[in-house]
Structure formats: C-alpha cells, structure tokens
Amino acid sequence: MFLTGTDLQTLGLTLQVAGLTTAILLVIGTPLAWWLARSSSWTTRPVAAIVALPLVLPPSVLGFYLLVALGPHGTLGQWTQAMGLGLLPFSFAGLVLGSVLYSLPFMVQPVHNAMQALGNRPLEVAATLRASRFDTFFSVVLPLCKPGLVTGTIMSFAHTVGEFGVVLMVGGNIPGVTRVVSVQIYDHVEAAEYADAHRLAAVMLVFAFAVLLALQVYHQRKPSSRSAPEAQA
C-alpha cells in the first residue's frame, strides 16, 4: 500500500485544518487587508508589521508565546476557561488558532497588494452611482481584486498544510486530533521509518509543486484575458 492508514488519517486531518483555517482567513483577512490599504491612520504601520511577523519570526517562538497565552495562567487561557471553552492547547481548536495566526500574512499581503493597486477611480464611479460602501466593497472591490484573493486563498491553504513548528508547539502530537502531515513525517524519521517518511514527503512535494504551478498558470492567463478586448478595439 502506498500510504498507511495512519498516514491517510493524518492527511485527512491536515486538509480539515487547512480548509477551516483558509475559510477563517478569508473572513478576517479580507477586511483587514482593505483597512490596511485604505486607512490613513498611523496605526496601519504597526498593525501591518504585526501581521507580517510570522514571515520572519521562528515558528517555535510564535508557538511558544501562543502556548503561554493560551495556557492556564495566560490571559487568553483564563478567558477561554471563564467562557466555558476550556484550554485550547493540544486541541483541534488550538491547532486551528495557531494555523490562522501563522498563515495570516499569506492571505493579507496578496489581497492588500491587489487592493492598493485598485486605485480610487472604481470607487469614485461607484459613488457617483450612489452605491453604498457595503455594495461597493462586494460588487466592485472584491471582483476587481479576484487575483489577489485567489493567490491569498491558495497560498494560505498550502502554507497551512506544510506548517510544522507552530502546530507542534500548540497542537502537540495527538493521533486523530492534532497530528498533521508534517508531524507525521517527523515521527516516521524519528522512528527510522524512512520508506514511510519518503512516501509521505513525496506526496507533500508533489502537492507543493502543483500549487505553485497552478498559480503560475493562473497569473500568466490574466494578461492574455485582458489583452484580447484591447486587440479587438
């Protein structure tokens, strides 16, 4: 058999975490990117720096502080206990929370760049048609920023699938609960099960290559789709 039953279970859990994390990032990352792109407040710079921290911060550092904050003596941990949610470390919910924080810049930055490149003209046209801010955002901004949204969604999903340090620190290594693909590969290597590690690592390598290739094809098709009407004109 190409993959063991445990490997398949781990793959399924990893896809669940990545899918839920990406959905959450779309909901919170899109308006955050819009605010960063359009606001003139001085607070945008420190917030943008905080969002980008996972790009330069070692995953173990982020995982450690998140583990402390969510622990029984941490501020967030005390709050979750008071709300009847219990402690989030070493749980599926804690795993998703850590993944959201670690993959946040992979959603926000592509969307932010697309929204910055949008300019003021489409918004001014929408305003002359008396469109509300809500209608303008969903009917004008999001369709025009589709390439950034697609890139952010794919990169966030792929990055969550491949993360290791944060998920190990916050989620641990509980089979069927928090053991994701990257941790499973580590377990195989630690147990000297190199054949199993090779097969699972090969799956991840093919997945990563397919994601990057799909993004390349998608972005190369965008200019050609815009140039066709111009050529006809």
Beta strands, then each sheet from edge to edge (+ up, - down):
end
